[in-house]
């Protein structure tokens, strides 16, 4: 059995620029369990949109 990786706590961002700077230097795998990601595809008014939900 695979040992669960200890995830880091996601910081609170003051604004979108601060969050963008953070993610440019950090890996999402350190904060989210990527084995539990679900991908959803929605077709709304013919515009295809995809979301990854954690």
C-alpha positions in Angstrom: 0.0 0.0 0.0 1.2 3.4 -0.9 2.0 5.8 2.0 -0.1 9.0 1.9 1.9 12.0 1.2 1.6 14.8 3.7 0.1 17.8 1.9 1.1 21.4 2.6 -1.5 23.9 3.7 -2.6 26.3 1.0 -1.9 29.9 1.9 -4.5 32.7 1.8 -3.8 35.1 -1.0 -4.5 38.9 -0.8 -5.1 39.2 -4.5 -4.8 37.4 -7.9 -1.3 38.7 -8.5 0.0 37.2 -5.3 -1.6 33.9 -6.1 -0.1 33.9 -9.7 3.4 34.6 -8.3 3.0 31.8 -5.8 1.9 29.2 -8.3 4.7 30.2 -10.7 7.2 28.9 -8.1 5.3 26.1 -6.4 4.0 22.7 -7.5 0.3 21.8 -7.1 1.2 18.2 -6.2 2.5 19.6 -2.9 -0.9 20.9 -2.0 -3.5 18.7 -3.7 -3.8 14.9 -3.9 -3.7 14.5 -7.6 -4.8 10.9 -7.4 -8.3 12.2 -6.3 -8.8 14.7 -9.1 -11.9 14.3 -11.2 -12.2 15.8 -14.7 -15.5 17.2 -15.8 -16.4 18.3 -19.3 -19.5 20.5 -19.8 -20.9 21.6 -23.1 -22.8 24.9 -22.4 -24.3 26.6 -25.5 -21.8 24.8 -27.7 -18.8 26.2 -25.8 -16.8 23.2 -24.5 -15.3 23.8 -21.0 -13.2 21.5 -18.9 -12.6 21.7 -15.2 -10.4 19.7 -12.8 -12.1 19.4 -9.5 -10.2 18.6 -6.3 
